[in-house]
Amino acid sequence: MREEVVLTMQRTRLWLILVLLFAHLNAATAAPAPQVTFDHNGVRPGDAALTTRSLDPQELKDLTLVELRLLRAGVFARHGHAFDTPWVGAYFQRQPWYRARGVVRMEALTALEQANVNLIDSATNKKSLSQLKDIREGIYGHYQRPSTMDETDRIEIALTYELQERFQTREGRAAAPENGP
């Protein structure tokens, strides 16, 4: 009987070591989080104040696409949304208050939070195709080789293409509001 207990304890230790090793390896290969500093008007992704106050359109006008995406996602992150987009998930995993719990839909947000998300969507959708092109050219102009581009700029460029594709597929139709982050 005692040998069974010792054997069970050894197996438990081995499993614990394997789990810890896997967690360490997984963290080491996780998607890099963008290095975003929010110096614009004091709005930050996941800011608890965004659940109690309305955003002003002026607060959003100078934000990049990465900042707008994180600001929008932050409203959902406060409710524990687990993000499928690796860089968004990596950004919020670094926040001490964030705990992923599952999928959070727009309907789960308060009316104020929904209004803030809609305002962020509106600010994002106000970018014209020529503005998206200008954003890309501005970023490319900072680098002599694309391989030296930092992660945040790579994500910004990817978002310009994503938004451009969304605009082009919705051409001639009213843009339907999205139902989640």
N, C-alpha and C positions, 0 to 999 in steps of 0.2 A: 504494500500500500504506500509506504513512504517513497519507494522508488518511482511509483506512478506520479506522485506529487512533484518530485524533483524533475522528472521528465517533462511534465506539464509546464513547470516553471521555466525550464530551459527552452522549450518550444515557444513559450510566450515571449521570452527575452529575444529569441531569434526573430520572431515576427515583429517585435517592437523595433529592433535594429534595422530590419528590412524596410519597415514603414518610414522610419526616420531618414534612412538613406534615400529612399524614393522621393520623399518630400524635399530633401536637400537638392537632389538632382533636378527635380521638377522646378524648384525655385530658381536654380541656376540657368535653366534653359527657357524660362518664361519670357513672354514677349516684353521687350523693353517699354517702359512707360515713357511717354513724351515728357521732356523737361519743359514744363509750361509754368511761367510765372505770371500771375495775374496782377498787373499794376493798373488795370483800367477801372477806375471808378469804384474800386473796392468790391466788385462782384467776383465770387470764387465758386468753382464747382462744388456742390454738396453743402454750400453754406446754409446753415439752419435758418438763417434769416429769409431765405427764398421761400420758406414755407409759411412765413408770416407777413411778408410785404410784397407788393407788386413791383416788378421790374419796370424801369423806365426805358423806352426805346433808345434814349441817348446813352444809356449804360452799355448798350450792345453795339453801337455803330462802329466802333474801332476794333472790335474783337476779330481774331482770325477764325477760320473755319474750325480749326482744332479747338480753340477756346470755346466757340459756340457749341460744338459737339459735346465737350466735357461739361459745360454749364448745363446743357439740356439733360445729359446723362446724370448729372449730380442730383437733380430733382428725384429721379428714379432711384439713384443710389441710396438716398436718405431712407427709402422704404425697403432697402435690401435687395434691389434688382441684381440678379447675376448676369453679367454681360457676356455675350458671345464674341464680341469684338475684342481680340486679345489686348490691344493697347489701351482700350478704355478700361477693361477689367484690371490691367496692371496698374493703371493710374489710381484707381479707387482702392485697390488692395494695399497701397501705401498709406492710405488715410486711416488714422487710428479709430475713427468712429464707424468705419464701414464693415458690415457683416453681410455677405451674400446669403440670401435666403431662397431665391427662386425668381420666377418671372413676375414682374409688376406691370400691370396694364394701366393705360391712361385713366380708365374708370376708377382705379384705386386711389388716384390722387384727389386732393381737395380741389374745389373750384378755383382757388387762388393759384395752386400749383399748376393746374391745367392751363390757366390763363398765362402763366409765366412760360410754360413749355410752348404754347401757341405763339407767344411773342418771340421767343428764340427761333422757332421754325420760320416765322415771318422774316426775321432779320437774316436768316440763312438764305431763304428763298428770294430775297431782294437782290442777291448777287446776280448780275447779268452774265451771259456767256462771255462777253468781252472782259468783264471784271475777273472772271475765273481764269481766262487766258493771261491777263495782266498779273494775276497772283503767281501763276506758274512761271512766267517769264521773269518776274522779280526774284523769285527763289532761285531759279536756274542761273540768273545773273550773278549771284553771290558765290557760285562755285565754279571752279575751272574744270573739275571732274565730278560727275554725279556720284562716284564712289566715296567722295569726301563729305557728302551731304549728311547732316545730322538727322536723327530719327524723327524729330518733330516736323522738319521741313519735308521729309518723305511722306509723312502722314498728311500734311497740308496739301501736297500735290495730289495724292491719292483721293483726298476729299474733293478737290476741284473736279477731277475726272468723274467721280461718283455723282456729284451734283449735276455736272454737265449731262451725264447720261440720263439722270432722272428728269431733267428739264426736257431733253430731247424726246424721251418716251411719253411725256405728258403734253407735248406740243398740241395745241388745239383743244386741250381739255383742261378743266379746272383742276388744280392740284388737290387731291384728297388728303386730309390730315392723316398722319401716321398714327398707329394705335399703340405705340410703345417707344422705347428709347432707340 
